[in-house]
Amino acid sequence: MSSRSMPSTFLKNSMQNGLGRYVCQLQRITLNFCKSNACSLGMRDFIEQHLMDFAKANPGVVVYLKPRRHRSPRIVATFLNGNTQTLNMSDLPKEDICKWVEAMRTRSGVPVMRLRKTWHTDTPSIQGAWHPFLFKDPVNNVTSFPDPELYKLPEEESATTRLLKRAEELRQGQLAVNSGSISKSEQISESVESSSGS
């Protein structure tokens, strides 16, 4: 099928599912199998070994077992939006059936379509989509590369140099305070001596 004849859509999510909380979109899964036919061996093994674990892990999914004599096994998945998907499981091992059941559990129920774009928003911005060059200087659009001006390292001092200068300033200030307190104590002692001598 060509891309023009295949239906296309935008990327979307069922009822904004997952933004507040996640709701499993699989409502009901029906396992049709034959109790004696050889093509249902994988389905019977899946029912005996894995179905209870699946039902315990997904209490919101209703599981039906439907024996059908001399019919090929199949999975019928019904989703919350009303869509139904049927998969034929003839001669498949239980491992492949586990993968298909998990694929149905994680699906949204929306039909598989070709995506027109890899992104979509319900509230588009008039400024357009963000891209890495959105706030860059437009002079780069007319620059011939390689341009040595664009590869210059910034000449401002590094954070380490600023920290070392600040530490030196604090050290000098502390020394000045200490020397000032020593001179004051010397003045006090001299004044005490002069008063006691008189």
N, C-alpha and C positions, 0 to 999 in steps of 0.2 A: 504494500500500500504506500503510495507516495505521500510526501509530507503535506501536499496541498489538499488531498482528499481526506487526510486524517483529521478528526476534530481537534481543535486547539483551545486552550484556555490559559488564564493567568494563574500564577501560584496562589493558592488560597488554603484556608484552614476551616474545618467545619465548626461554625459557631464560635470562632476564636478559641478553639479548644487548646488548653495548655497554658493560656495566659494567666488565668486565675488558678485553676486546678485542671488536672487531666481526667477526662472521662473516656473510657474505652468505648469505641464506636461499634464494636462487634456486639450485637444484641443476642444472637442465637446461632448455634452451629449444630448442624444435623449430620451424623455419620451414618451413611447407608452402606450396608455390607451384607454378604451372604455367609451363612454359618458353615457351609460345606465347600464352596467353590474355591479353587486354588488361587484365583486372581485376588481374593480378599484376604490372603494370608497376612500381608503386611498390615492391613487395617485391623485384623483381629489381634495381632501382636501389639499394635499401638493401643488398642482398647484395654488389653490385659495389663500392660506394663506402664503406660504413660498417661492414660486418661484421668485417673484419680488425682495425680499430681497437678495436671492442667486445671481440673475443676476446683481443687483447693486453692491454687494460686490465683484463679480468676473467678471469684464468687459472683461477679456481675454478669457473667456470660452463661446463658442457659444452654446446656448440652443435651441433645436428644440422640438416642441410639435407635436406628430403624433397620431391623433385619429384613432383607428382601431376597427371596429365594431366586437363585440362578440369574442374578443381576450383577453388573460390575459395581465395585465400590465407588463411592463418591462423597465429597464434602459439599454441603450446601450452607453457605454463610449468609446470614441476614444482618444488615447493619441498621443503625438507628435512623438513618435518613430514608429507609424503605428499600434500598437497593439490595439485590440478592445476587450472589456469585456462586456458580457451581463448578467444581473441579473434579475431573475423573482421576481416580487413584488406582487404576488397574495395574497389578503386578509391581507396585511400588513397595520398597521396604519401609519398615516402621520409622527409620531415621528421616527419610524424605517426607513422610506424612507428618512427622513432628515439625519439620521446617515449614511445610505448607500451612499447618494449623497456626503456627506462630506468625506467619506472614498475614494470615487472615485476622489474627488478633491485633496486629499493629496497623492495619489498614484503616483508612478513614471512611471507606465505602464509596468515595467519589470515583467515577469511572476513570480509567487510565487514559490520559490525553496528552497530546504534545504541548509542552509549555512554550508560550510565546516569548517570555522573558524569565530570567532566573530570579527576579525580585518583583515584588508587587506591594503597593500600599493602598489602603482604603482612603487615606487623606493625603493626597499628593501635595507637595510643596510647590509654590510658584517659582522658587529659586532653582528647582531641578534637583536631581539626585546628587548626593555628596560623592566626591571623588578625591583622590589624594592631592590633586593640584588645584583644589577649589580656591584656597586662600593664598596661593603663590603669586609672586610678582609676574605679570604678563610679559615682562621683558624677555623671559626665557623662551617665549614662542618665536621670537625673531633672532635668537642668538645662534651663531654657528658654533658647533661643538667640535673639538674640545675647547673650552674657554678657560684660560688660567684664572680669571677673576672669580669664577664659580668654585674653584677648588682651593681658595685661600683659607687658611685656618683663622679663626677669630683672634684678634690681637688683644682682647681684653684679658686681664689677669685671671688666673684660675682660682677656684674656691680655696684650694690649699694655701696659695699665696696670700689671699685675703685673711685667712685664719691665722697664719703666722704673723702677719702685720698687726692684727688685732691683739694677739697674745703679747707681742713686743710692746705695744702701746699700754696695755694693762700692766705689764711688768714695770715700765718706766713710771707710770702713775703711782704704783705701789711704792717704788723706791722714793719718789718725791714725797709721798705722805709720810713714810718712815723717817726720812731725813728732817722733815718739818716737825715731827713730834720729838725728835732728839734735840733739835735746837730749842724747842719750847721748854723741855726738861732742864737743859743747861741754863736757860734764862731764869727759871724758877730757883734752881740751886744757887746761882750767883746772887739773886736778890735775897735769899735766906741768909747767905753768908754775910752779905753787907749789913743786913739788919741786925744780926747777932754781934757783929764787930762794933757797931755803934752803940 
